[in-house]
Amino acid sequence: MDGPSEAPAPADLHTLAAGGIDPLAAFRLDGRVAMVTGASSGLGARFARVLDAAGAHVVVVARRRARLDEVAGTLTGDALVVTADLTDDDQREEAVAVALDRFGRVDVLVNNAGRSDPMRALDEPVGHFRASIELNLVAPFALSRLVARSLADAGRPGAIVNVASVYGVAGVGRVPEAGYAAAKSGLVGLTRELAVQWSRRSIRVNAIAPGWFRSVMTDTFFADPRLVEWQRTRAPLGREGHEAELDGALLYLASDASSYVTGQVLCVDGGWTAT
């Protein structure tokens, strides 16, 4: 079947615009296919809109069909809705297969789906810890491998953006969750390892490590004035992040603007990890 038009190679991006080089051309994703997991709400829904605005055909993946349909309805490009429980091997494979059947390829994968349920380590059941690892670490690995294999088989370059967390870079403690911290730390290590393994295939793997952003997952945190004050005191910029403040980091790592960047973790945390 006919798919989207071919994406430009990095060498084609140095286009001239009105008397000079156009520095914004490399951030465009026209004709590319981007898959975003956990896209039914929160940051994932925002990521889908950003990639769509940059010209990509977006595949939105999550468990809740009705919410995905709402998100897809806000996109201007050729969007594809895929419902899947990403803790299930078969459903992960089916999600990628459906995207490949529709578009012929996936150029960008954003591993955003995740879950956080804070509790102290002494009280965290092993089953809870294991479930956190499955969704927050195993699923990104499995999806990355499926997408990378399709890119390698076709000889195409690609970009994988893992959504890690400050939990993966520094201990938090005040909002304890060992399973989530272990998974996000593992995701940071996985990002670097896959970047090295797949670099010669022109498949770049990077990560964003957000600090405290308002979303469905952090509603409980921001409902506690003591935690909000603690966060604002700890972060050098003195406030939480707003979801739009992740747009630039996502688009940079997903596009050819970062064509010489791989294996990196970009902390968008108001300076949290610099202290």
C-alpha positions in Angstrom: 0.0 0.0 0.0 1.1 3.6 -0.5 2.6 5.1 2.6 3.7 8.6 3.6 6.3 10.4 1.5 9.9 9.7 2.1 11.5 11.6 5.0 14.5 13.8 4.2 18.0 12.7 5.1 20.0 15.0 7.4 22.1 16.3 4.5 18.9 17.6 2.8 18.0 19.8 5.7 20.4 22.7 5.2 17.9 24.6 3.1 18.2 28.3 2.4 15.5 30.7 3.4 15.3 34.3 2.3 19.0 35.0 2.2 20.3 32.5 4.8 20.1 29.0 6.4 16.7 28.1 7.8 17.4 26.9 11.3 13.9 25.6 11.8 13.8 23.2 8.9 15.6 20.4 10.8 12.8 20.4 13.4 10.1 19.5 10.9 8.7 15.9 10.7 6.8 16.2 7.5 5.8 12.8 6.1 7.3 10.8 9.0 5.4 8.4 11.1 5.6 8.8 14.9 4.2 6.4 17.5 3.4 7.7 21.0 2.5 5.4 23.8 0.4 6.5 26.8 -1.2 9.0 24.4 -4.7 9.0 25.9 -4.1 11.8 28.3 -1.5 14.0 30.0 2.0 14.4 28.6 1.4 11.7 26.0 -1.6 13.5 24.5 0.5 16.7 24.4 3.4 14.8 22.7 1.0 13.5 20.0 -0.2 17.1 19.2 3.3 18.4 19.1 4.5 15.8 16.6 1.3 16.3 14.6 1.9 20.0 14.4 5.5 19.3 13.2 4.1 17.4 10.2 4.2 13.8 11.4 1.5 11.1 10.9 0.9 10.1 14.5 0.0 6.6 15.9 -1.5 7.1 19.4 -1.4 4.0 21.6 -3.0 3.4 25.0 -5.6 1.3 26.7 -8.6 3.7 26.7 -10.2 3.8 23.2 -12.6 6.7 23.9 -9.8 8.9 25.2 -7.5 8.0 22.3 -10.3 8.9 19.8 -10.6 12.3 21.5 -6.9 13.0 21.1 -6.9 11.8 17.5 -9.8 14.1 16.8 -7.5 17.1 17.6 -4.8 16.1 15.2 -4.7 17.5 11.7 -2.6 14.7 10.0 -3.4 11.1 9.2 -3.7 9.8 12.8 -4.1 6.1 13.7 -5.6 4.9 17.0 -4.3 1.7 18.5 -5.6 0.3 21.8 -3.2 -1.9 23.6 -2.2 -3.0 27.1 1.6 -2.6 26.8 2.3 -5.0 29.6 1.2 -7.8 27.2 3.7 -9.2 24.7 1.1 -10.0 22.0 -0.5 -6.6 22.2 2.8 -4.8 22.0 3.6 -6.7 18.8 0.2 -6.1 17.4 0.4 -2.4 18.0 3.6 -2.1 16.0 2.2 -4.5 13.3 -0.9 -2.4 12.9 1.2 0.8 12.5 3.4 -0.9 9.9 0.5 -2.2 8.0 -1.1 1.2 7.8 1.9 3.4 7.1 4.7 1.0 6.0 7.1 2.2 8.7 7.5 3.9 12.1 10.2 6.6 12.0 9.9 7.9 15.5 8.9 6.1 18.7 8.1 8.0 21.9 8.0 5.5 24.9 5.9 7.6 27.2 3.5 5.1 28.7 4.1 4.7 32.4 2.7 4.4 35.9 3.6 5.7 39.3 2.0 4.7 42.6 4.2 6.1 45.4 4.7 4.0 48.6 7.6 3.4 50.9 9.9 0.5 50.0 9.1 -1.3 53.3 5.5 -1.4 52.3 5.9 -2.0 48.5 4.9 -5.5 47.6 7.2 -7.4 45.2 4.3 -7.7 42.8 3.9 -4.0 42.7 7.6 -3.5 42.1 7.5 -6.1 39.3 4.5 -4.5 37.6 6.2 -1.1 37.6 9.3 -2.6 35.9 7.1 -4.3 33.3 5.3 -1.2 32.2 8.0 1.4 32.7 11.0 -0.6 31.5 10.2 -3.9 29.8 7.6 -2.4 27.5 9.9 0.4 26.2 12.6 -2.2 25.5 10.1 -4.5 23.7 8.6 -1.7 21.6 12.0 -0.2 20.8 13.3 -3.6 19.6 10.2 -4.1 17.3 10.5 -0.6 15.8 14.3 -0.8 15.5 14.0 -4.1 13.7 11.6 -2.7 11.2 13.9 0.3 10.5 17.0 -1.9 10.2 15.3 -4.3 7.8 14.3 -1.4 5.6 17.7 0.4 6.0 16.0 3.5 7.3 17.2 5.9 10.0 15.0 6.5 13.0 14.7 8.1 16.4 13.5 6.7 19.7 12.7 9.0 22.6 12.3 7.4 26.0 10.5 9.4 28.7 12.5 8.8 31.8 12.2 10.9 35.0 14.3 12.7 37.6 13.7 9.4 39.5 16.1 7.8 37.0 18.8 10.4 37.6 18.6 11.2 41.4 17.0 9.8 44.5 13.8 11.5 45.5 12.8 10.0 48.8 10.1 12.5 49.8 7.8 10.9 47.3 9.0 7.3 47.6 8.6 4.5 45.0 11.4 2.1 44.6 9.9 0.2 41.6 9.3 3.4 39.6 12.8 4.7 40.5 14.4 1.4 39.5 12.5 1.3 36.2 13.4 4.8 35.2 17.0 4.3 36.2 17.0 1.2 34.1 15.4 3.2 31.2 18.3 5.7 31.4 20.8 2.8 31.1 18.8 1.1 28.4 18.8 4.4 26.4 22.6 4.5 26.4 23.1 0.9 25.6 20.6 0.8 22.7 22.1 4.0 21.4 25.5 2.4 21.2 24.2 -0.9 19.7 22.1 0.7 17.0 24.2 3.8 16.2 25.7 2.3 13.0 22.2 1.6 11.8 21.4 5.4 12.2 18.8 4.6 14.8 19.2 7.2 17.5 18.1 6.6 21.1 17.7 9.4 23.6 15.7 10.2 26.7 13.9 13.1 28.3 13.9 13.2 32.1 11.1 15.4 33.2 10.9 16.9 36.7 7.6 17.8 38.3 4.9 18.4 35.7 1.1 18.6 36.3 -0.6 15.6 34.7 -3.1 12.9 35.6 -0.3 10.8 37.1 0.8 13.7 39.4 -2.6 14.9 40.5 -2.2 13.5 44.0 1.2 15.1 44.4 0.0 18.6 43.4 -3.1 18.2 45.7 -0.7 18.2 48.7 0.4 21.8 49.5 3.3 20.6 51.5 4.7 18.6 48.6 4.2 21.5 46.2 6.1 23.8 48.5 8.9 21.2 48.9 9.2 20.9 45.1 9.2 24.7 44.6 11.8 25.2 47.3 14.0 22.4 45.9 13.9 23.3 42.2 16.2 26.3 41.4 13.6 27.8 39.1 11.2 27.8 42.0 8.1 26.2 40.3 6.7 23.1 38.6 7.0 22.6 34.9 4.2 23.3 32.4 3.5 20.6 29.7 4.4 23.0 26.9 7.9 23.3 28.3 8.6 19.8 27.1 7.7 20.5 23.5 11.1 21.7 22.5 13.0 18.8 24.1 10.7 16.3 22.4 10.8 17.8 19.0 14.6 18.3 19.2 15.2 14.6 20.0 12.6 13.3 17.6 13.8 15.3 14.6 16.9 15.7 12.6 17.7 18.8 14.6 19.5 16.3 16.9 20.9 14.1 14.1 24.4 14.0 15.8 22.9 13.3 19.2 22.4 9.8 20.6 22.6 8.1 24.0 21.8 11.3 25.9 19.4 12.1 28.7 18.0 15.6 28.6 16.7 16.7 32.1 13.8 19.1 31.9 13.4 19.7 35.6 13.8 23.3 36.5 17.4 22.6 37.6 16.4 19.9 40.1 19.2 17.5 39.2 21.8 20.4 39.1 21.6 20.9 42.9 
